[in-house]
Amino acid sequence: MDGSKAAVIEVLGRDGLVRAVHRVQAWPVSIGRSPACDLVLDDAHLAAEHAWLELAQAPTEQSGGDGGGRPRLSLLDSLNGGWLGRRRLAAGSSVELAPGAVFQLGATSLRLRRAQDPLPPERLLDRVAAPPPPGALLGLMGVWLALLGLDRWSGLNPGAPWVDYAAALLLPLALLLAWAALWALVTQLFQHRFPFALHLWRAVCVVTGLQLLGFVLPGLAYSFSARSLLAMEALSLPVGLGLLLWWHAQLVWPRGRRALAWVGAGLLLGSMTLLAAKRAQQQYWFGPPYISALPPPVLRLTAPKPPQQLLESLRPLEAELAREAAKDDDADLSEGASED
């Protein structure tokens, strides 16, 4: 075939990606479901011979004198016709196709590419992160499970049955595996690959880090009487989840790192605002209102405060408690008088 008439017809999927490429062997090109057509499509919404693609006999002014003319799409007798962009094409109509134009026949989207049509510039290949070594993944999961077991041990009474530990370990493990599988399925949908191990590695890294912070920050707060570290522990959960979501989404949309970062920052800011409002309502800002499990006293590095200092710090509450008690006494007296 003359090089000026060389062309391919691309079959596009719903996501706009090319699903199949058919080389044009000769002009005109018949399109339909019949085996006699030049391009046979498996689409129940097409007629046996649905459309023709042909080149104009003489080049038009728009074709620039390339010797091949402008391609023209002619629809034959059919029930569903076609579309050119948002323009409805009825059976029997004919229309010229601009370079790179996408047209639809039945339920199939097609695109004609000719040799003289301008090509988009070559794109840099996205670097895909390599999956972690199996030994590193299993080792990190073992560290995470050990931390979960230690956390469970600190909250149980001595001599607790092993079932109490099994439930605390198996349920988070199942949830983590399901989480990684879900993200791998989303990646399969958009990137046509199933990086389950890579998603699992990223999830284990983040949850292990959060679990370590859950041990280290309260321990340091206890050792040095630094209540502000408990606030950092509370903030580590939304920050860690936001980082994990952004890290997962990078595998799904590698070119959208900046946009994903802005979206993640907005969600993180919203969650932090809700957390601050909740803490203001509960009237405490530095971590939980109580500590369910205290570290060993040997880890206490600051000098203990004398009991008299604690009593002096509570003295301003004495007057307020006395006023509240007086109000309760007055209310009891008024209720007694009304009953008499």
Sequence and secondary structure as in RCSB ss.txt:
>XXXX:A:sequence
MDGSKAAVIEVLGRDGLVRAVHRVQAWPVSIGRSPACDLVLDDAHLAAEHAWLELAQAPTEQSGGDGGGRPRLSL
LDSLNGGWLGRRRLAAGSSVELAPGAVFQLGATSLRLRRAQDPLPPERLLDRVAAPPPPGALLGLMGVWLALLGL
DRWSGLNPGAPWVDYAAALLLPLALLLAWAALWALVTQLFQHRFPFALHLWRAVCVVTGLQLLGFVLPGLAYSFS
ARSLLAMEALSLPVGLGLLLWWHAQLVWPRGRRALAWVGAGLLLGSMTLLAAKRAQQQYWFGPPYISALPPPVLR
LTAPKPPQQLLESLRPLEAELAREAAKDDDADLSEGASED
>XXXX:A:secstr
  GGG EEEEEE TTS EEEEEE  SSSEEEESSTTSSEE   TTS SS EEEEE SS  TTTTS SS  EEEEE
 S SS EEETTEEE TT EEE  TT EEEETTEEEEEEETTS                HHHHHHHHHHHHHHHHH
HHHHHS TT  HHHHHHHHHHHHHHHHHHHHHHHHHHHHHHS   HHHHHHHHHHHHHHHHHHHHHHHHHHHHHT
 THHHHHHHHHHHHHHHHHHHHHHHHH GGGHHHHHHHHHHHHHHHHHHHHHHHHHHT  SS SS SS   GGG 
 S    HHHHHHHHTHHHHHHHHHHHHHHHHHHHHHHHH 
